[in-house]
Every structure is written in structure tokens, then in C-alpha cells.
Amino acid sequence: MSERKKPIMPVKPSGIEVVFFYDCPNCRRSLPVVAPTQPTMVRCEACRTQFPIVPVDAKGVGFIKLMTAGGKAAVDPDFL
């Protein structure tokens, strides 16, 4: 017997994160970092070099999140 299942509806975004890419000064690999708003050190996944990165403006990140309503306003209208 086959059981009838309710079709699965697409899920809308429930949040958003802004990712910035930093190039490793040693091997030039691009490293993704989630909105670093404080000066910090990151380690390259490829060559294991640790280096400091310049932070991003928290107000700019907040603006992007606000303008997309936490990701909800970024949904493709064809799927609404």
C-alpha cells in the first residue's frame, strides 16, 4: 500500500548573514568570513597562515539586513 503524502511546500528564508571574502596574503585563497565587525585573526584553510583582517562596518551590515527584512524580502517573487 502506498501512503499519500502532502506535497512539501518550499521553505522561505528565516534569516540572513552577510559573508565577506578576504584573500590570504600567503596563497591568495579567498576566505569567507561572516560579517567580521571586530578586528580579528583568521587562519587560511589551505596554507594554515594566520593573519589579521580589517573589520566591516556594523551599520552597513545592519542596513543590508534591515533592507531585506532579515532575508524575507530577498525571496524571488515568482515563488510567492
Residue pairs with C-beta under 8 A, 6 or more apart in sequence:
10 79
12 72
12 75
13 70
13 71
13 72
13 74
13 75
14 70
14 71
15 70
15 71
16 64
16 65
16 68
16 70
16 71
16 74
17 34
17 35
18 34
18 35
18 56
18 61
18 64
18 65
19 32
19 33
19 34
19 35
20 32
20 33
20 34
20 35
20 36
20 56
21 30
21 31
21 32
21 33
22 30
22 31
22 33
22 42
22 53
23 29
23 30
23 31
24 30
24 31
24 44
24 46
24 47
24 49
24 51
25 49
25 51
26 44
26 47
26 49
26 51
27 44
27 46
27 47
27 49
29 44
29 45
29 46
29 47
31 42
31 44
31 45
33 42
33 53
35 56
35 58
35 61
36 42
36 53
36 55
36 56
37 55
37 56
37 57
37 58
37 61
38 55
39 52
39 53
39 54
39 55
40 52
40 53
40 55
41 50
41 51
41 52
41 53
42 50
42 51
42 53
43 49
43 50
44 50
44 51
65 71
67 73
68 74
